[in-house]
Amino acid sequence: MFPEVTAVLTPERPLVAVLDIGKTNAKVVVADPETGRELSSAVRPNAPLPDAPYRAIDADAIEAFVLAALAAAPDRARIGAIVPVAHGACAALADETHLVLPVMDYEEPALETVADAYRAERDPFALTGSPFVPLGLNLGRQLYFLETRFPQAFQTATRLLFWPQYWSWRLTGVATTEVTSAGCHTDLWSPAAAGFSPLAERRGWARLAPPLVGAGDVVGKISPAVAAATGLSPSVSVLSGIHDSNASFLRHRLARPAGDPFVVVSSGTWIILLASGIPSHGLDEAHDCLVNVDALGEPTPTARFMGGREYAAIAGDGAPNPTADDLDAVFAAGAMALPAFVATGGPFTGRTGEIRDAEGLSASGRAALASLYCALVTDVSLDLLGARGPVVIEGPFAENPLYPGLLAALREDPVMVSGDRAGTIGGALALAAPGRTPAPQLTPAVPIAPARLADYRRRWRAAVA
């Protein structure tokens, strides 16, 4: 089902453009796969589509940004391939050429109005590995809402495009389906059967899905319109694309022997833990554990929480980086942050966040409290997975001065920090140039305050039990 990927680059044009379409920002990065070095980068904050009938993603604005960023890339003449990477719980309904409905944002509040009716429709967790989660984090709930609230427009759709594959379609005109997005808590996929779920078949949604390909498969060359808009060579290849957390996971999966246990902590708006080498059965749906599917088609035990959002809720926007002295101040005050500070998934879904004894903390002290909180929730999530082996931290939390060291003090297995700020980029390069990208550079995290942390952890866990 997933053929071996062959390199699509030539010595004359060795560069890769990565479209990293995240929940918070859209980014276009041009990088050298031989070194992993980013040569240029453009970023745009995402904003909702104005005047939509529900909270929606402004796909046209993102597309205009992508084309402009590619046109402005200093090394565009050397670009040989484009790889879309995008967040999960997102898909587009389109006809042969255009969207038939705006692309729904999974944080649309009205999705709660169909929660009970949709719950009765969906398949059991044992079949899909997809827990019932709030709002639109189950893509099936979005489709159910759109089909029941906008039936005429929905019936005009001829294709269901997961978010990375929407971008490869826009660049080439070729529609595909890819398993890391189809199998990302959508309720539409059965990981053990490696096919669409009974729900997707019953509702007819599976029939809208284009042919299944591998994440690294070339789906076509850029269209003449894209070539004209960007100045790129018409021979530039476009890959089908991949779910963002799975892109971060992929490099480490490829760099290790098959079956080796390890965990990648992919951080950003979400902290998502993807584990390898452990069973995918027996996970606790009630604590937002689930089964993703990696780029090689393997079921992948996963836990997650909205760490970036929770950090901001505790520390405040624009908080300065915390120091070891700030952590000491948290311990001295007995300050605690108890979950949860967002209502969108995580091991403590349904609880209301509480901050205790933090009145005297400085702004950086609040950031230390937020770092400690995220480390403790990550620790719980690792236990819920039954994780074994090294823990690799990717993304913005790898640069937090406290988080890696706190997690290292909480765990018996080694905690490593990736040198890549965005593991999504490295994963995309590995898809475009398999076997030619450098191995991830990992640095051991030095445990912070293990003696004081052990008692704090015990008291924190008792408080959230």
N, C-alpha and C positions, 0 to 999 in steps of 0.2 A: 504493500500500500504506500510505503514511503521510500521511494527509490533513493539510492545514494546520490548525493548532490555532487555535481561537477563544477569546477571553477568557471565563472563567467567572465573573468577579467583577463586582460591581455597586458603585456609589459608596456605597451604604448599608453594605455589608459587604466592605471592600476587603482584608481580611487573609487570609493564607495560613498554615495550620499544616503544618509539614514534619515527617514522621516519619523521622528519620535513624537507621536501624537499622544500626549499624556492627558490626564484628567484636568490638571491645572494649567499646563503650558503645552504649546506645540513648538517643536524644535526641528531645525534642519541642520544636520552636521555632515560635513565632508571630511572623511578620514582616510588614512593610509592603512589598509589591512595588514601590510607586512610589518608595520611597527606599532599599530594601534593608535598612532598619534592623530589627534583631531587638528585639521588644518584650518577650518573655518566653522563658525556656528552662528545661527540666527535663532532668536527665541521670540515667541509671541504669547502673552497671557490669553487664555481662552475666556470668552465671554458668552453668555447665553444668546441664542437667536432672538432678536427683538420681535415682538408681535406674534409669536408662535402660539398655537392653541394650548400648549403645555410647555414645561421647561424643556428646551431643546438645544442641541449643539449647533453652532453656526458653521456648518460644513463649508459653505461657500467662502466665508471669510478665511477659514483655515486654508482652503485650497488656493485662494489668492495669495496668501502669505507664502505657502510652499512654492508656488511658481515664481514669485518675486525673489525668494531666497535662493532658489536654484539659479535664477538668471544672474544674481549678484555674486554668486560664489566665485572667488578669485581663481580657483583651479577647475572651473567647470569643464574645460576642454579635456581634462584627464579623467573625468567621471566615466566609469564603465558600467556601473550598476547602481540601482536604487533599491533600498530595502525599507518597506513600511513596517513600523513597530507601533502598536497602539494598545490602549488600555482595554480591559475586559468589560463585560456587561454592557455591550454597545453593538448595535447593528443598524444597517440601513435597509429600508424597503424601497426598491427602485423598479422601474420598467426597463426598457431596453437602453435608455439614455439618461434618465433623470430620476431624482428622488420622487416618490409619490406621497410621502409624508416626511416632515422634518425628523431628523435623527434625534431620538429621545435621549435626554439626560437621565441617568438612573436615579437621580435625586429628586425627581418629580413627586411632590407630596400626594397628588391625586392617585398615584398607584396604590396607596393604602386603601382606597375605596373598593378595590376589587380583590383585596387580600383573601377574604374568606372564599369567594367564588373560585379564585384561582387555586387556592390550596386544595380544594376538592378535585381539581382537574389534574394536578401534577402527579408524577410517579414517585414511589417511595425512594428515600435516600439510599437504601441498599442497592437500588438499580442504577441510579445516576451519580451517586457520590456528591450530589449537589444539595446543600441544606436549604431549608426555607428561610430566607433572609429578608430584611426590610426593604421597602421601596422597590426599586427596579434592579437590585443586584442579581436577581434571577431574571435573565433575559426573557425567559418564557412569560413572566408576568407582564413585561413591557408589550410583548406581542399580543397577549390576551387583551390587555387594555386597548391597544390600538385597533385590534380586530373588532372588539365589541363597541367601541366609542366612535370609530371612523370606518364603518364597514365598507362604504362605497370606495373610498380611497384605497383601503387595504386590498380590496379585490382586484385592483388594477396592477398590483405588484406582480412582477414576473420573476423577481430574484430577491433573496435574502442574503445580504452581504455583511459578514462580520467586519468589525471596524478596520483591522489592518487590510483586509481584502477589498474594502470599499476604496481604499487609496490606490491599491494596485490596479483596480478596475478603472478608476478615474485617470490613471496615467497611461493605461494601455487599451482600455475598452474590453479587456478579457476578464470575465467573472470566474472566481474560484472560491472554494471553501477550504479552510485549513483547520487542523484539529486542535491546536493550542487555544484558539479562540472559541471553537465550537464546544470544547470540553471545559470551559472556564465558568463553573457554577451557573450554567445557562438553563439547566433542566432539559436541554435539548439533546444531550449526548449520554450514551451508556459506555463508560470507559472499558468495562470488562468485555463487552460485545464489540467495541470499536465501531459503533454505528449510532445512528440517530435513535433517540429514546422513543418508547411507545407514544408519549405525549406529542412529540414532534410529528410522528406519523399520523396519529389520530386527527390532529388539527390541520393537517395538510401543510404544515410549515416546512417539513423536510423536503417536500417537492419543490419548494422555492429555492433550495440551496443549490448553488452551482457545483460542478464536479469537484471532488476532494483531491487535493494535491498536497505535497510536502511544503513546509514553510520556506525551504530554500529552493524550491523549484522556480525556474524562470517561466513566467506566464506570458511574456511577450516583450517586444520593444516599445519604447515610448511612442505615443501616437504623434502624427504630424502636427497636431495642434499644440501638444506639449512641447515638442521640439521647437516650434516657432516661438512659443511664449517664453522659453527659457534659454534658447541658444544652445542647448545640449545637442550632441550628435544624435541623429535618428537611430543609430545602432545601440544606444544605451539600453541595457536589459533591466527589466523590473522583476523582482522576486515576489512571490505571493505574499509574504510577510508573516509576522508572528506577534503573539500576545506579549506585552512588555515584560512582565515578571518572568515569563518563560524564556525570553531573550537573555535576561540576567542569569538564569539558571543554566542555560545551554552551554556556555563556555566551560563551566566547571564540570558539567556532565561529560563533555567530550574529553576533558583533560584527565579524567580519573578512570581506573579500570571499571568495567561493568560490574555492578553489584556492590561497589564500595559505598558504605553509608556516609552521608554528609548532608548538610543543610545549607541552603543559601537564604539569607535574610535580605530580601530586596526591599529597599526603603525609599520613601518619598511621601506622597500624600497617604499612601498605604504602607504599612510594614507587612510584607507577605513572606511567609516561610515555606519554602518548597523543599521536601525531603526526598532523598534517594536511599535505596538499600534497606527500606523498612516496609512492612506490609501496608497495603492500602485499605484493608478491611478493619473493622472495629473502631473507626473514628467516631467521635462524639458530635453528632449533628447539632446538639443544643449549644455547643460552644463554638460554633462556626468553623469547625474543621470540615474539610472537604477533600475531594479527589480531583485534582487537575490532570491534564494530559500533557506530557512534554513533547518537544518537537520530533522525537523519535517514536511517538505514539504510545509511550509507556504511561500507565496510571501513576500519578505523583501525589502522595499525601501532602496536604497543605493546611496551614493555619494562617489567620490574618487578623489584623485590626487596623483602624485608620490612624496609624501612629503620627503621621505628620499633622493631621488635624488636631489630635489630642494634645500633642506637644504645644501647638499654638494656643489651644484653649487654656492650658495650664500656665505657660510662660508668658503669653501675650505676643502679639505680632511685633517683629523687630527686636526681640529680646537679645541682649548680648550673649556671647558664648560664655558658658559657665566654667568655673575653675575648681580645683580641688578644695580651695578655701570655701567656695560657695557650697560644695557638698558637705563640708564640715558644719557649715551654718545650718543646713537642713537637718543633719543628725542632731545637732545641739538643741534645735528648736523642737525636735520631735515632729516636724511637719510631715504630712502624708497627703498624697493625692490618691483617692480611691475611685475606681471606675464606675461608669464610663462617661466620657465627655462628648461623644458623638453617638447617634442612634443607628449608625449604619454598620452593622456587623461587629464581629469581634467576639472574644471568649466571654465577655460580660454583657452581652446584648440584653437590653431591658432594664439595666440598672442606671441610676442617675449619679453622675459624678459628684464628688465631694472633696473639698480641700480643707484640711485640718491644720491648725497651728502654724499657718504660714504668714501671719500678719506682719511679722517683723523682717521678712526676707526682702532683700534687694531684688532688682530686676534680674540680675544674673543668678541670684539665689533661686528665684522662681524657675529659671532655665535649668538649674541643677535639679530641682524637684521634678521638672518635666522629663529630664533625661533619665532620672532614677525610675520614674513611673514607667516610661517606655521600656526600660531594661527589665523591670519586674514583669510586665505583661508579656514581653517576648519570652522570658523564662517560663512563665505559665504555659505559653503556647507551645514551646518545645516539649514540655512534659506531656501536654495533651497529645502530641504527635507520637510520643515514645521515641523521640529523635535520638539517633546515635551518630557518633563520628564528629569530625570538625564542623564548626559553624562558621560560615563565611558571610561577612557583612558587606553589602554593596550599597551604593547610593549615598544620599546626603547624610544619613546617620553614621556612615563610616567616618565622616569628618567631625562629628560631634566630639568634643574633648573628653567627655565622660562616658557616653553610652557604651562604646566597645569594651572599655576597661571594667565597667560595672557588670556587663554581661559575662565577661571572662571570669569575674569573681563569683558569679552566681552558678556557673556551669563547671562540671568536671571535665568534659571534653574541651579540647582547645578551641579558642575563638580567634579567627583570623580576620584581618581587615584588608579588603581589596583595594588596590591602587587606583581602580577606575571609579570616578565619581558617578558615572552612569554605566552600569553593567549592561544596560540595554544596547548601548552602542557596540560594545565588544561582542555581544551575542549576534547582533546584526552583521558585523564584519565576519564572524565565523560562518554565518550562512552564505555570504557572498564569496568568501575565499577559504573554503574548508581546508584545513591542514596547513594553511599559510599564515595564520594569525598567531601572535605570541600568546603563550600561556598566561593566565591571570597572575599578576604579581601580588603575593599575599604577605602580610606582615602580622606576626603574632600580637594580639592585644595583651597588654600588661594589666593584670588584675588590679583594681582600685579598691582600697578599704575593705578587704575581705573579712576582717575581724568584726568591724562594726556593722557591715552589711548583713552578716548572717543573722544577727538578732533582729535587725530591721525587717529583713525578709520574713522571718517567722511571724512578727507582729502584723506586718502588712497582709500576709496570707490569711492570718486569723481574722483580720478585719473584713476581708472580702469573701470569706468562706460561705 
